[in-house]
Amino acid sequence: MEVTKVLDAKGLACPMPIVKTKKAINELEAGQILEIHTTDKGAKNDLAAWAKSGGHELLNHEEEGSVLKFWIKKG
């Protein structure tokens, strides 16, 4: 998987990870991949729902300790 951009949203509380993700994805071309790192536990549901509603694809997510990582492909 070729990541185009990495967004560090660690330490930010809802809704800031979504706000930052939206801004970052707007800078990408369709088909490019954004990797997001966050510590907000609510981001798991929020990012999945946001990606779907925006026509983007949540490719994968995983937890590394307290950090949640997401990969979203721009639609």
N, CA, C, O and CB atoms as a CASP TS submission, in Angstrom:
PFRMAT TS
TARGET T0000
AUTHOR 0000-0000-0000
METHOD Language model
MODEL 1
PARENT N/A
ATOM      1  N   MET     1       0.858  -1.181   0.000  1.00  0.00           N
ATOM      2  CA  MET     1       0.000   0.000   0.000  1.00  0.00           C
ATOM      3  C   MET     1       0.899   1.238   0.000  1.00  0.00           C
ATOM      4  O   MET     1       1.766   1.394   0.860  1.00  0.00           O
ATOM      5  CB  MET     1      -0.973   0.002   1.238  1.00  0.00           C
ATOM      6  N   GLU     2       0.678   2.097  -0.965  1.00  0.00           N
ATOM      7  CA  GLU     2       1.491   3.306  -1.083  1.00  0.00           C
ATOM      8  C   GLU     2       0.753   4.488  -0.462  1.00  0.00           C
ATOM      9  O   GLU     2      -0.239   4.975  -1.005  1.00  0.00           O
ATOM     10  CB  GLU     2       1.834   3.597  -2.565  1.00  0.00           C
ATOM     11  N   VAL     3       1.256   4.939   0.685  1.00  0.00           N
ATOM     12  CA  VAL     3       0.635   6.045   1.409  1.00  0.00           C
ATOM     13  C   VAL     3       1.130   7.364   0.821  1.00  0.00           C
ATOM     14  O   VAL     3       2.331   7.571   0.653  1.00  0.00           O
ATOM     15  CB  VAL     3       0.952   5.963   2.934  1.00  0.00           C
ATOM     16  N   THR     4       0.188   8.251   0.512  1.00  0.00           N
ATOM     17  CA  THR     4       0.521   9.549  -0.070  1.00  0.00           C
ATOM     18  C   THR     4       0.857  10.562   1.012  1.00  0.00           C
ATOM     19  O   THR     4       1.767  11.377   0.854  1.00  0.00           O
ATOM     20  CB  THR     4      -0.634  10.063  -0.927  1.00  0.00           C
ATOM     21  N   LYS     5       0.113  10.503   2.119  1.00  0.00           N
ATOM     22  CA  LYS     5       0.276  11.497   3.175  1.00  0.00           C
ATOM     23  C   LYS     5      -0.009  10.850   4.526  1.00  0.00           C
ATOM     24  O   LYS     5      -0.878   9.986   4.637  1.00  0.00           O
ATOM     25  CB  LYS     5      -0.657  12.715   2.941  1.00  0.00           C
ATOM     26  N   VAL     6       0.734  11.278   5.561  1.00  0.00           N
ATOM     27  CA  VAL     6       0.495  10.799   6.921  1.00  0.00           C
ATOM     28  C   VAL     6       0.016  11.976   7.760  1.00  0.00           C
ATOM     29  O   VAL     6       0.631  13.042   7.770  1.00  0.00           O
ATOM     30  CB  VAL     6       1.785  10.155   7.538  1.00  0.00           C
ATOM     31  N   LEU     7      -1.096  11.763   8.464  1.00  0.00           N
ATOM     32  CA  LEU     7      -1.671  12.794   9.332  1.00  0.00           C
ATOM     33  C   LEU     7      -1.471  12.387  10.790  1.00  0.00           C
ATOM     34  O   LEU     7      -1.912  11.317  11.209  1.00  0.00           O
ATOM     35  CB  LEU     7      -3.188  13.010   9.020  1.00  0.00           C
ATOM     36  N   ASP     8      -0.810  13.240  11.552  1.00  0.00           N
ATOM     37  CA  ASP     8      -0.615  12.985  12.979  1.00  0.00           C
ATOM     38  C   ASP     8      -1.682  13.743  13.757  1.00  0.00           C
ATOM     39  O   ASP     8      -1.595  14.960  13.925  1.00  0.00           O
ATOM     40  CB  ASP     8       0.818  13.405  13.441  1.00  0.00           C
ATOM     41  N   ALA     9      -2.694  13.010  14.231  1.00  0.00           N
ATOM     42  CA  ALA     9      -3.768  13.628  15.016  1.00  0.00           C
ATOM     43  C   ALA     9      -3.746  13.111  16.455  1.00  0.00           C
ATOM     44  O   ALA     9      -4.767  13.131  17.142  1.00  0.00           O
ATOM     45  CB  ALA     9      -5.144  13.348  14.367  1.00  0.00           C
ATOM     46  N   LYS    10      -2.580  12.650  16.903  1.00  0.00           N
ATOM     47  CA  LYS    10      -2.464  12.121  18.268  1.00  0.00           C
ATOM     48  C   LYS    10      -2.661  13.239  19.282  1.00  0.00           C
ATOM     49  O   LYS    10      -2.178  14.355  19.094  1.00  0.00           O
ATOM     50  CB  LYS    10      -1.092  11.442  18.481  1.00  0.00           C
ATOM     51  N   GLY    11      -3.378  12.925  20.362  1.00  0.00           N
ATOM     52  CA  GLY    11      -3.601  13.897  21.421  1.00  0.00           C
ATOM     53  C   GLY    11      -4.779  14.826  21.182  1.00  0.00           C
ATOM     54  O   GLY    11      -5.109  15.645  22.039  1.00  0.00           O
ATOM     55  N   LEU    12      -5.419  14.704  20.018  1.00  0.00           N
ATOM     56  CA  LEU    12      -6.563  15.560  19.710  1.00  0.00           C
ATOM     57  C   LEU    12      -7.868  14.846  20.072  1.00  0.00           C
ATOM     58  O   LEU    12      -8.020  13.651  19.821  1.00  0.00           O
ATOM     59  CB  LEU    12      -6.561  15.957  18.212  1.00  0.00           C
ATOM     60  N   ALA    13      -8.801  15.587  20.660  1.00  0.00           N
ATOM     61  CA  ALA    13     -10.100  15.020  21.021  1.00  0.00           C
ATOM     62  C   ALA    13     -11.104  15.295  19.912  1.00  0.00           C
ATOM     63  O   ALA    13     -10.949  16.230  19.126  1.00  0.00           O
ATOM     64  CB  ALA    13     -10.603  15.601  22.365  1.00  0.00           C
ATOM     65  N   CYS    14     -12.125  14.469  19.867  1.00  0.00           N
ATOM     66  CA  CYS    14     -13.210  14.610  18.905  1.00  0.00           C
ATOM     67  C   CYS    14     -13.761  16.028  19.008  1.00  0.00           C
ATOM     68  O   CYS    14     -13.936  16.511  20.127  1.00  0.00           O
ATOM     69  CB  CYS    14     -14.332  13.549  19.156  1.00  0.00           C
ATOM     70  N   PRO    15     -14.036  16.701  17.940  1.00  0.00           N
ATOM     71  CA  PRO    15     -14.062  16.226  16.548  1.00  0.00           C
ATOM     72  C   PRO    15     -12.794  16.536  15.751  1.00  0.00           C
ATOM     73  O   PRO    15     -12.794  16.390  14.529  1.00  0.00           O
ATOM     74  CB  PRO    15     -15.235  16.828  15.842  1.00  0.00           C
ATOM     75  N   MET    16     -11.711  16.961  16.416  1.00  0.00           N
ATOM     76  CA  MET    16     -10.532  17.424  15.688  1.00  0.00           C
ATOM     77  C   MET    16      -9.895  16.391  14.758  1.00  0.00           C
ATOM     78  O   MET    16      -9.450  16.766  13.673  1.00  0.00           O
ATOM     79  CB  MET    16      -9.516  17.877  16.661  1.00  0.00           C
ATOM     80  N   PRO    17      -9.828  15.097  15.130  1.00  0.00           N
ATOM     81  CA  PRO    17      -9.262  14.144  14.164  1.00  0.00           C
ATOM     82  C   PRO    17     -10.035  14.113  12.841  1.00  0.00           C
ATOM     83  O   PRO    17      -9.434  13.975  11.776  1.00  0.00           O
ATOM     84  CB  PRO    17      -9.240  12.747  14.771  1.00  0.00           C
ATOM     85  N   ILE    18     -11.355  14.240  12.907  1.00  0.00           N
ATOM     86  CA  ILE    18     -12.179  14.253  11.688  1.00  0.00           C
ATOM     87  C   ILE    18     -11.944  15.545  10.905  1.00  0.00           C
ATOM     88  O   ILE    18     -11.828  15.525   9.680  1.00  0.00           O
ATOM     89  CB  ILE    18     -13.686  14.104  12.040  1.00  0.00           C
ATOM     90  N   VAL    19     -11.877  16.660  11.618  1.00  0.00           N
ATOM     91  CA  VAL    19     -11.643  17.957  10.966  1.00  0.00           C
ATOM     92  C   VAL    19     -10.304  17.939  10.227  1.00  0.00           C
ATOM     93  O   VAL    19     -10.215  18.370   9.077  1.00  0.00           O
ATOM     94  CB  VAL    19     -11.667  19.112  12.010  1.00  0.00           C
ATOM     95  N   LYS    20      -9.273  17.439  10.894  1.00  0.00           N
ATOM     96  CA  LYS    20      -7.934  17.373  10.287  1.00  0.00           C
ATOM     97  C   LYS    20      -7.915  16.380   9.126  1.00  0.00           C
ATOM     98  O   LYS    20      -7.264  16.619   8.109  1.00  0.00           O
ATOM     99  CB  LYS    20      -6.876  16.974  11.345  1.00  0.00           C
ATOM    100  N   THR    21      -8.631  15.267   9.282  1.00  0.00           N
ATOM    101  CA  THR    21      -8.687  14.260   8.214  1.00  0.00           C
ATOM    102  C   THR    21      -9.355  14.840   6.980  1.00  0.00           C
ATOM    103  O   THR    21      -8.886  14.634   5.861  1.00  0.00           O
ATOM    104  CB  THR    21      -9.442  12.999   8.686  1.00  0.00           C
ATOM    105  N   LYS    22     -10.451  15.565   7.180  1.00  0.00           N
ATOM    106  CA  LYS    22     -11.167  16.165   6.054  1.00  0.00           C
ATOM    107  C   LYS    22     -10.264  17.146   5.306  1.00  0.00           C
ATOM    108  O   LYS    22     -10.230  17.151   4.075  1.00  0.00           O
ATOM    109  CB  LYS    22     -12.444  16.881   6.544  1.00  0.00           C
ATOM    110  N   LYS    23      -9.536  17.970   6.051  1.00  0.00           N
ATOM    111  CA  LYS    23      -8.636  18.943   5.440  1.00  0.00           C
ATOM    112  C   LYS    23      -7.528  18.230   4.648  1.00  0.00           C
ATOM    113  O   LYS    23      -7.203  18.618   3.526  1.00  0.00           O
ATOM    114  CB  LYS    23      -8.020  19.861   6.523  1.00  0.00           C
ATOM    115  N   ALA    24      -6.962  17.188   5.253  1.00  0.00           N
ATOM    116  CA  ALA    24      -5.856  16.464   4.607  1.00  0.00           C
ATOM    117  C   ALA    24      -6.330  15.727   3.353  1.00  0.00           C
ATOM    118  O   ALA    24      -5.621  15.699   2.347  1.00  0.00           O
ATOM    119  CB  ALA    24      -5.222  15.465   5.593  1.00  0.00           C
ATOM    120  N   ILE    25      -7.525  15.129   3.407  1.00  0.00           N
ATOM    121  CA  ILE    25      -8.003  14.350   2.257  1.00  0.00           C
ATOM    122  C   ILE    25      -8.348  15.274   1.091  1.00  0.00           C
ATOM    123  O   ILE    25      -8.258  14.874  -0.070  1.00  0.00           O
ATOM    124  CB  ILE    25      -9.238  13.501   2.649  1.00  0.00           C
ATOM    125  N   ASN    26      -8.742  16.512   1.403  1.00  0.00           N
ATOM    126  CA  ASN    26      -9.042  17.482   0.350  1.00  0.00           C
ATOM    127  C   ASN    26      -7.798  17.863  -0.449  1.00  0.00           C
ATOM    128  O   ASN    26      -7.904  18.354  -1.573  1.00  0.00           O
ATOM    129  CB  ASN    26      -9.668  18.731   0.954  1.00  0.00           C
ATOM    130  N   GLU    27      -6.621  17.638   0.131  1.00  0.00           N
ATOM    131  CA  GLU    27      -5.366  17.964  -0.544  1.00  0.00           C
ATOM    132  C   GLU    27      -4.887  16.826  -1.445  1.00  0.00           C
ATOM    133  O   GLU    27      -3.918  16.982  -2.188  1.00  0.00           O
ATOM    134  CB  GLU    27      -4.292  18.294   0.483  1.00  0.00           C
ATOM    135  N   LEU    28      -5.571  15.680  -1.377  1.00  0.00           N
ATOM    136  CA  LEU    28      -5.164  14.516  -2.159  1.00  0.00           C
ATOM    137  C   LEU    28      -5.960  14.399  -3.449  1.00  0.00           C
ATOM    138  O   LEU    28      -7.026  14.997  -3.596  1.00  0.00           O
ATOM    139  CB  LEU    28      -5.326  13.249  -1.338  1.00  0.00           C
ATOM    140  N   GLU    29      -5.423  13.619  -4.383  1.00  0.00           N
ATOM    141  CA  GLU    29      -6.119  13.285  -5.621  1.00  0.00           C
ATOM    142  C   GLU    29      -6.921  12.006  -5.378  1.00  0.00           C
ATOM    143  O   GLU    29      -6.592  11.233  -4.479  1.00  0.00           O
ATOM    144  CB  GLU    29      -5.110  13.110  -6.818  1.00  0.00           C
ATOM    145  N   ALA    30      -7.966  11.779  -6.169  1.00  0.00           N
ATOM    146  CA  ALA    30      -8.756  10.546  -6.065  1.00  0.00           C
ATOM    147  C   ALA    30      -7.830   9.343  -6.221  1.00  0.00           C
ATOM    148  O   ALA    30      -6.968   9.313  -7.099  1.00  0.00           O
ATOM    149  CB  ALA    30      -9.892  10.511  -7.140  1.00  0.00           C
ATOM    150  N   GLY    31      -8.028   8.348  -5.345  1.00  0.00           N
ATOM    151  CA  GLY    31      -7.224   7.130  -5.402  1.00  0.00           C
ATOM    152  C   GLY    31      -5.998   7.160  -4.513  1.00  0.00           C
ATOM    153  O   GLY    31      -5.386   6.120  -4.268  1.00  0.00           O
ATOM    154  N   GLN    32      -5.626   8.345  -4.023  1.00  0.00           N
ATOM    155  CA  GLN    32      -4.473   8.427  -3.131  1.00  0.00           C
ATOM    156  C   GLN    32      -4.873   8.023  -1.710  1.00  0.00           C
ATOM    157  O   GLN    32      -6.050   8.052  -1.351  1.00  0.00           O
ATOM    158  CB  GLN    32      -3.880   9.854  -3.140  1.00  0.00           C
ATOM    159  N   ILE    33      -3.877   7.649  -0.917  1.00  0.00           N
ATOM    160  CA  ILE    33      -4.146   7.088   0.410  1.00  0.00           C
ATOM    161  C   ILE    33      -3.611   7.991   1.516  1.00  0.00           C
ATOM    162  O   ILE    33      -2.471   8.455   1.476  1.00  0.00           O
ATOM    163  CB  ILE    33      -3.529   5.693   0.532  1.00  0.00           C
ATOM    164  N   LEU    34      -4.474   8.222   2.504  1.00  0.00           N
ATOM    165  CA  LEU    34      -4.125   9.004   3.689  1.00  0.00           C
ATOM    166  C   LEU    34      -3.993   8.053   4.871  1.00  0.00           C
ATOM    167  O   LEU    34      -4.887   7.247   5.126  1.00  0.00           O
ATOM    168  CB  LEU    34      -5.194  10.112   3.976  1.00  0.00           C
ATOM    169  N   GLU    35      -2.884   8.144   5.589  1.00  0.00           N
ATOM    170  CA  GLU    35      -2.685   7.362   6.817  1.00  0.00           C
ATOM    171  C   GLU    35      -2.875   8.311   7.987  1.00  0.00           C
ATOM    172  O   GLU    35      -2.261   9.377   8.039  1.00  0.00           O
ATOM    173  CB  GLU    35      -1.255   6.676   6.858  1.00  0.00           C
ATOM    174  N   ILE    36      -3.733   7.917   8.933  1.00  0.00           N
ATOM    175  CA  ILE    36      -4.060   8.770  10.074  1.00  0.00           C
ATOM    176  C   ILE    36      -3.633   8.083  11.361  1.00  0.00           C
ATOM    177  O   ILE    36      -3.907   6.899  11.559  1.00  0.00           O
ATOM    178  CB  ILE    36      -5.572   9.097  10.108  1.00  0.00           C
ATOM    179  N   HIS    37      -2.959   8.829  12.239  1.00  0.00           N
ATOM    180  CA  HIS    37      -2.589   8.324  13.560  1.00  0.00           C
ATOM    181  C   HIS    37      -3.344   9.160  14.585  1.00  0.00           C
ATOM    182  O   HIS    37      -3.249  10.388  14.574  1.00  0.00           O
ATOM    183  CB  HIS    37      -1.025   8.387  13.799  1.00  0.00           C
ATOM    184  N   THR    38      -4.097   8.502  15.476  1.00  0.00           N
ATOM    185  CA  THR    38      -4.847   9.226  16.504  1.00  0.00           C
ATOM    186  C   THR    38      -4.871   8.424  17.802  1.00  0.00           C
ATOM    187  O   THR    38      -4.680   7.208  17.802  1.00  0.00           O
ATOM    188  CB  THR    38      -6.289   9.518  16.026  1.00  0.00           C
ATOM    189  N   THR    39      -5.107   9.123  18.893  1.00  0.00           N
ATOM    190  CA  THR    39      -5.248   8.456  20.189  1.00  0.00           C
ATOM    191  C   THR    39      -6.695   8.538  20.676  1.00  0.00           C
ATOM    192  O   THR    39      -7.011   8.053  21.763  1.00  0.00           O
ATOM    193  CB  THR    39      -4.296   9.086  21.230  1.00  0.00           C
ATOM    194  N   ASP    40      -7.562   9.141  19.890  1.00  0.00           N
ATOM    195  CA  ASP    40      -8.977   9.300  20.245  1.00  0.00           C
ATOM    196  C   ASP    40      -9.717   7.998  19.948  1.00  0.00           C
ATOM    197  O   ASP    40      -9.888   7.621  18.789  1.00  0.00           O
ATOM    198  CB  ASP    40      -9.621  10.492  19.465  1.00  0.00           C
ATOM    199  N   LYS    41     -10.156   7.314  21.010  1.00  0.00           N
ATOM    200  CA  LYS    41     -10.824   6.020  20.842  1.00  0.00           C
ATOM    201  C   LYS    41     -12.115   6.122  20.029  1.00  0.00           C
ATOM    202  O   LYS    41     -12.513   5.161  19.370  1.00  0.00           O
ATOM    203  CB  LYS    41     -11.128   5.421  22.201  1.00  0.00           C
ATOM    204  N   GLY    42     -12.763   7.275  20.074  1.00  0.00           N
ATOM    205  CA  GLY    42     -13.995   7.469  19.322  1.00  0.00           C
ATOM    206  C   GLY    42     -13.766   7.559  17.821  1.00  0.00           C
ATOM    207  O   GLY    42     -14.711   7.476  17.036  1.00  0.00           O
ATOM    208  N   ALA    43     -12.517   7.729  17.428  1.00  0.00           N
ATOM    209  CA  ALA    43     -12.198   7.898  16.010  1.00  0.00           C
ATOM    210  C   ALA    43     -12.510   6.641  15.203  1.00  0.00           C
ATOM    211  O   ALA    43     -12.756   6.722  14.000  1.00  0.00           O
ATOM    212  CB  ALA    43     -10.730   8.267  15.844  1.00  0.00           C
ATOM    213  N   LYS    44     -12.501   5.485  15.854  1.00  0.00           N
ATOM    214  CA  LYS    44     -12.744   4.233  15.127  1.00  0.00           C
ATOM    215  C   LYS    44     -14.101   4.275  14.424  1.00  0.00           C
ATOM    216  O   LYS    44     -14.194   4.001  13.227  1.00  0.00           O
ATOM    217  CB  LYS    44     -12.679   3.024  16.091  1.00  0.00           C
ATOM    218  N   ASN    45     -15.137   4.615  15.161  1.00  0.00           N
ATOM    219  CA  ASN    45     -16.474   4.712  14.560  1.00  0.00           C
ATOM    220  C   ASN    45     -16.623   5.963  13.713  1.00  0.00           C
ATOM    221  O   ASN    45     -17.230   5.935  12.642  1.00  0.00           O
ATOM    222  CB  ASN    45     -17.543   4.697  15.642  1.00  0.00           C
ATOM    223  N   ASP    46     -16.061   7.067  14.205  1.00  0.00           N
ATOM    224  CA  ASP    46     -16.196   8.352  13.515  1.00  0.00           C
ATOM    225  C   ASP    46     -15.569   8.316  12.122  1.00  0.00           C
ATOM    226  O   ASP    46     -16.192   8.736  11.147  1.00  0.00           O
ATOM    227  CB  ASP    46     -15.555   9.463  14.342  1.00  0.00           C
ATOM    228  N   LEU    47     -14.335   7.815  12.029  1.00  0.00           N
ATOM    229  CA  LEU    47     -13.639   7.807  10.743  1.00  0.00           C
ATOM    230  C   LEU    47     -14.283   6.850   9.756  1.00  0.00           C
ATOM    231  O   LEU    47     -14.360   7.140   8.562  1.00  0.00           O
ATOM    232  CB  LEU    47     -12.181   7.437  10.938  1.00  0.00           C
ATOM    233  N   ALA    48     -14.747   5.707  10.254  1.00  0.00           N
ATOM    234  CA  ALA    48     -15.408   4.747   9.368  1.00  0.00           C
ATOM    235  C   ALA    48     -16.677   5.360   8.779  1.00  0.00           C
ATOM    236  O   ALA    48     -16.920   5.257   7.577  1.00  0.00           O
ATOM    237  CB  ALA    48     -15.743   3.440  10.130  1.00  0.00           C
ATOM    238  N   ALA    49     -17.480   5.994   9.621  1.00  0.00           N
ATOM    239  CA  ALA    49     -18.724   6.612   9.165  1.00  0.00           C
ATOM    240  C   ALA    49     -18.434   7.803   8.253  1.00  0.00           C
ATOM    241  O   ALA    49     -19.106   7.991   7.239  1.00  0.00           O
ATOM    242  CB  ALA    49     -19.574   7.058  10.365  1.00  0.00           C
ATOM    243  N   TRP    50     -17.434   8.605   8.616  1.00  0.00           N
ATOM    244  CA  TRP    50     -17.084   9.767   7.804  1.00  0.00           C
ATOM    245  C   TRP    50     -16.603   9.351   6.416  1.00  0.00           C
ATOM    246  O   TRP    50     -17.004   9.941   5.413  1.00  0.00           O
ATOM    247  CB  TRP    50     -16.009  10.596   8.503  1.00  0.00           C
ATOM    248  N   ALA    51     -15.751   8.341   6.361  1.00  0.00           N
ATOM    249  CA  ALA    51     -15.224   7.877   5.072  1.00  0.00           C
ATOM    250  C   ALA    51     -16.362   7.405   4.170  1.00  0.00           C
ATOM    251  O   ALA    51     -16.416   7.749   2.989  1.00  0.00           O
ATOM    252  CB  ALA    51     -14.200   6.737   5.280  1.00  0.00           C
ATOM    253  N   LYS    52     -17.264   6.616   4.738  1.00  0.00           N
ATOM    254  CA  LYS    52     -18.386   6.073   3.964  1.00  0.00           C
ATOM    255  C   LYS    52     -19.285   7.198   3.451  1.00  0.00           C
ATOM    256  O   LYS    52     -19.679   7.197   2.284  1.00  0.00           O
ATOM    257  CB  LYS    52     -19.206   5.087   4.822  1.00  0.00           C
ATOM    258  N   SER    53     -19.607   8.152   4.316  1.00  0.00           N
ATOM    259  CA  SER    53     -20.512   9.240   3.920  1.00  0.00           C
ATOM    260  C   SER    53     -19.864  10.156   2.883  1.00  0.00           C
ATOM    261  O   SER    53     -20.566  10.800   2.103  1.00  0.00           O
ATOM    262  CB  SER    53     -20.930  10.059   5.149  1.00  0.00           C
ATOM    263  N   GLY    54     -18.529  10.221   2.869  1.00  0.00           N
ATOM    264  CA  GLY    54     -17.835  11.093   1.934  1.00  0.00           C
ATOM    265  C   GLY    54     -17.444  10.412   0.636  1.00  0.00           C
ATOM    266  O   GLY    54     -16.838  11.031  -0.239  1.00  0.00           O
ATOM    267  N   GLY    55     -17.792   9.128   0.509  1.00  0.00           N
ATOM    268  CA  GLY    55     -17.465   8.404  -0.709  1.00  0.00           C
ATOM    269  C   GLY    55     -16.029   7.906  -0.752  1.00  0.00           C
ATOM    270  O   GLY    55     -15.505   7.588  -1.819  1.00  0.00           O
ATOM    271  N   HIS    56     -15.394   7.839   0.420  1.00  0.00           N
ATOM    272  CA  HIS    56     -14.024   7.358   0.508  1.00  0.00           C
ATOM    273  C   HIS    56     -14.047   5.910   1.016  1.00  0.00           C
ATOM    274  O   HIS    56     -15.084   5.416   1.458  1.00  0.00           O
ATOM    275  CB  HIS    56     -13.166   8.274   1.446  1.00  0.00           C
ATOM    276  N   GLU    57     -12.899   5.243   0.947  1.00  0.00           N
ATOM    277  CA  GLU    57     -12.834   3.840   1.351  1.00  0.00           C
ATOM    278  C   GLU    57     -11.867   3.682   2.514  1.00  0.00           C
ATOM    279  O   GLU    57     -10.689   4.021   2.402  1.00  0.00           O
ATOM    280  CB  GLU    57     -12.406   2.945   0.167  1.00  0.00           C
ATOM    281  N   LEU    58     -12.377   3.160   3.646  1.00  0.00           N
ATOM    282  CA  LEU    58     -11.512   2.837   4.777  1.00  0.00           C
ATOM    283  C   LEU    58     -10.862   1.500   4.456  1.00  0.00           C
ATOM    284  O   LEU    58     -11.517   0.459   4.511  1.00  0.00           O
ATOM    285  CB  LEU    58     -12.315   2.785   6.144  1.00  0.00           C
ATOM    286  N   LEU    59      -9.578   1.523   4.120  1.00  0.00           N
ATOM    287  CA  LEU    59      -8.888   0.314   3.683  1.00  0.00           C
ATOM    288  C   LEU    59      -8.541  -0.602   4.840  1.00  0.00           C
ATOM    289  O   LEU    59      -8.661  -1.823   4.736  1.00  0.00           O
ATOM    290  CB  LEU    59      -7.633   0.678   2.933  1.00  0.00           C
ATOM    291  N   ASN    60      -8.107  -0.004   5.951  1.00  0.00           N
ATOM    292  CA  ASN    60      -7.637  -0.815   7.068  1.00  0.00           C
ATOM    293  C   ASN    60      -7.531   0.068   8.300  1.00  0.00           C
ATOM    294  O   ASN    60      -7.441   1.292   8.198  1.00  0.00           O
ATOM    295  CB  ASN    60      -6.270  -1.484   6.743  1.00  0.00           C
ATOM    296  N   HIS    61      -7.542  -0.568   9.466  1.00  0.00           N
ATOM    297  CA  HIS    61      -7.197   0.140  10.704  1.00  0.00           C
ATOM    298  C   HIS    61      -6.584  -0.855  11.668  1.00  0.00           C
ATOM    299  O   HIS    61      -6.922  -2.039  11.652  1.00  0.00           O
ATOM    300  CB  HIS    61      -8.447   0.833  11.338  1.00  0.00           C
ATOM    301  N   GLU    62      -5.689  -0.374  12.504  1.00  0.00           N
ATOM    302  CA  GLU    62      -5.055  -1.231  13.501  1.00  0.00           C
ATOM    303  C   GLU    62      -4.689  -0.408  14.716  1.00  0.00           C
ATOM    304  O   GLU    62      -4.614   0.819  14.657  1.00  0.00           O
ATOM    305  CB  GLU    62      -3.807  -1.927  12.923  1.00  0.00           C
ATOM    306  N   GLU    63      -4.460  -1.109  15.832  1.00  0.00           N
ATOM    307  CA  GLU    63      -4.058  -0.451  17.070  1.00  0.00           C
ATOM    308  C   GLU    63      -2.636  -0.835  17.401  1.00  0.00           C
ATOM    309  O   GLU    63      -2.272  -2.011  17.375  1.00  0.00           O
ATOM    310  CB  GLU    63      -5.002  -0.818  18.230  1.00  0.00           C
ATOM    311  N   GLU    64      -1.833   0.168  17.714  1.00  0.00           N
ATOM    312  CA  GLU    64      -0.470  -0.061  18.192  1.00  0.00           C
ATOM    313  C   GLU    64      -0.368   0.634  19.537  1.00  0.00           C
ATOM    314  O   GLU    64      -0.110   1.835  19.611  1.00  0.00           O
ATOM    315  CB  GLU    64       0.623   0.473  17.171  1.00  0.00           C
ATOM    316  N   GLY    65      -0.573  -0.132  20.599  1.00  0.00           N
ATOM    317  CA  GLY    65      -0.599   0.464  21.935  1.00  0.00           C
ATOM    318  C   GLY    65      -1.785   1.400  22.044  1.00  0.00           C
ATOM    319  O   GLY    65      -2.927   0.986  21.841  1.00  0.00           O
ATOM    320  N   SER    66      -1.523   2.669  22.365  1.00  0.00           N
ATOM    321  CA  SER    66      -2.614   3.641  22.511  1.00  0.00           C
ATOM    322  C   SER    66      -2.910   4.373  21.204  1.00  0.00           C
ATOM    323  O   SER    66      -3.815   5.205  21.147  1.00  0.00           O
ATOM    324  CB  SER    66      -2.271   4.654  23.596  1.00  0.00           C
ATOM    325  N   VAL    67      -2.145   4.061  20.152  1.00  0.00           N
ATOM    326  CA  VAL    67      -2.318   4.773  18.884  1.00  0.00           C
ATOM    327  C   VAL    67      -3.160   3.948  17.905  1.00  0.00           C
ATOM    328  O   VAL    67      -2.873   2.778  17.653  1.00  0.00           O
ATOM    329  CB  VAL    67      -0.945   5.100  18.260  1.00  0.00           C
ATOM    330  N   LEU    68      -4.193   4.576  17.365  1.00  0.00           N
ATOM    331  CA  LEU    68      -5.019   3.955  16.332  1.00  0.00           C
ATOM    332  C   LEU    68      -4.518   4.457  14.993  1.00  0.00           C
ATOM    333  O   LEU    68      -4.278   5.651  14.815  1.00  0.00           O
ATOM    334  CB  LEU    68      -6.546   4.276  16.529  1.00  0.00           C
ATOM    335  N   LYS    69      -4.362   3.535  14.050  1.00  0.00           N
ATOM    336  CA  LYS    69      -3.911   3.909  12.707  1.00  0.00           C
ATOM    337  C   LYS    69      -4.985   3.528  11.696  1.00  0.00           C
ATOM    338  O   LYS    69      -5.555   2.438  11.754  1.00  0.00           O
ATOM    339  CB  LYS    69      -2.557   3.221  12.356  1.00  0.00           C
ATOM    340  N   PHE    70      -5.248   4.436  10.778  1.00  0.00           N
ATOM    341  CA  PHE    70      -6.265   4.230   9.744  1.00  0.00           C
ATOM    342  C   PHE    70      -5.669   4.547   8.381  1.00  0.00           C
ATOM    343  O   PHE    70      -4.796   5.404   8.248  1.00  0.00           O
ATOM    344  CB  PHE    70      -7.519   5.108  10.009  1.00  0.00           C
ATOM    345  N   TRP    71      -6.155   3.844   7.387  1.00  0.00           N
ATOM    346  CA  TRP    71      -5.762   4.117   6.004  1.00  0.00           C
ATOM    347  C   TRP    71      -7.029   4.348   5.197  1.00  0.00           C
ATOM    348  O   TRP    71      -7.860   3.449   5.071  1.00  0.00           O
ATOM    349  CB  TRP    71      -4.911   2.940   5.400  1.00  0.00           C
ATOM    350  N   ILE    72      -7.181   5.543   4.655  1.00  0.00           N
ATOM    351  CA  ILE    72      -8.374   5.912   3.887  1.00  0.00           C
ATOM    352  C   ILE    72      -7.951   6.263   2.464  1.00  0.00           C
ATOM    353  O   ILE    72      -7.051   7.073   2.240  1.00  0.00           O
ATOM    354  CB  ILE    72      -9.132   7.110   4.555  1.00  0.00           C
ATOM    355  N   LYS    73      -8.630   5.626   1.508  1.00  0.00           N
ATOM    356  CA  LYS    73      -8.390   5.905   0.087  1.00  0.00           C
ATOM    357  C   LYS    73      -9.426   6.924  -0.361  1.00  0.00           C
ATOM    358  O   LYS    73     -10.628   6.726  -0.188  1.00  0.00           O
ATOM    359  CB  LYS    73      -8.465   4.594  -0.789  1.00  0.00           C
ATOM    360  N   LYS    74      -8.936   8.026  -0.945  1.00  0.00           N
ATOM    361  CA  LYS    74      -9.853   9.077  -1.392  1.00  0.00           C
ATOM    362  C   LYS    74     -10.693   8.605  -2.558  1.00  0.00           C
ATOM    363  O   LYS    74     -10.189   8.033  -3.525  1.00  0.00           O
ATOM    364  CB  LYS    74      -9.081  10.333  -1.783  1.00  0.00           C
ATOM    365  N   GLY    75     -12.009   8.861  -2.443  1.00  0.00           N
ATOM    366  CA  GLY    75     -12.938   8.464  -3.494  1.00  0.00           C
ATOM    367  C   GLY    75     -13.028   9.465  -4.618  1.00  0.00           C
ATOM    368  O   GLY    75     -13.777   9.255  -5.573  1.00  0.00           O
TER
END
